[in-house]
Amino acid sequence: MCDDDFNYYAAVTICKKMGFPSAQRWLSGNKFDLQDNLDIKLDDVRCFDDHEWSSCSYDEYHDCGHSEDVFLTCGEGKNFN
């Protein structure tokens, strides 16, 4: 997933979709060699609340590189610094 338009609402909504109560933080960048071997599947993820994936829109094509990959930490509560 590319970080274009990614925000707090997207982070929390995605964590909830994966079964976690909330998001703690998110970062972006090219951090691992493995990333270069993987496809970017989503771009321009926009969520308008932090409850349901249905509140989000996204594109399945992208105009970004792996330097914009999202790293999301899910867990209890939020810890956005």
Residue pairs with C-beta under 8 A, 6 or more apart in sequence:
1 40
1 41
1 42
1 43
1 45
1 69
1 70
2 40
2 42
2 43
2 44
2 45
2 62
2 64
2 68
2 69
2 70
3 28
3 64
3 68
3 69
3 70
4 43
4 44
4 45
4 62
4 63
4 64
4 68
5 44
5 45
5 46
6 26
6 28
6 45
6 70
7 46
7 47
8 23
8 50
8 78
8 80
9 47
9 48
9 49
9 50
9 55
9 56
10 45
10 46
10 47
10 56
11 23
11 25
11 26
11 72
12 22
12 23
12 47
12 50
12 78
13 47
13 49
13 50
13 51
13 52
13 53
13 55
13 56
14 23
14 45
14 53
14 72
14 74
15 21
15 22
15 23
15 72
15 74
15 75
16 22
16 50
16 51
17 53
18 74
20 74
20 75
21 75
21 76
21 77
22 74
22 75
22 76
22 77
22 78
23 72
23 73
23 74
23 75
23 78
23 80
24 73
24 74
24 75
24 76
24 77
24 78
24 79
24 80
25 72
25 73
25 78
25 79
25 80
25 81
26 70
26 71
26 72
26 73
27 70
27 71
28 67
28 68
28 69
28 70
28 71
29 67
29 68
29 69
29 71
30 36
30 65
30 66
30 67
30 69
31 69
31 71
35 66
35 69
36 66
40 62
40 64
40 66
40 69
41 60
42 58
42 59
42 60
42 62
43 58
43 59
43 60
43 61
43 62
43 63
43 64
44 57
44 58
44 59
45 56
45 57
45 58
46 56
46 57
46 58
47 53
47 55
47 56
48 55
48 56
49 55
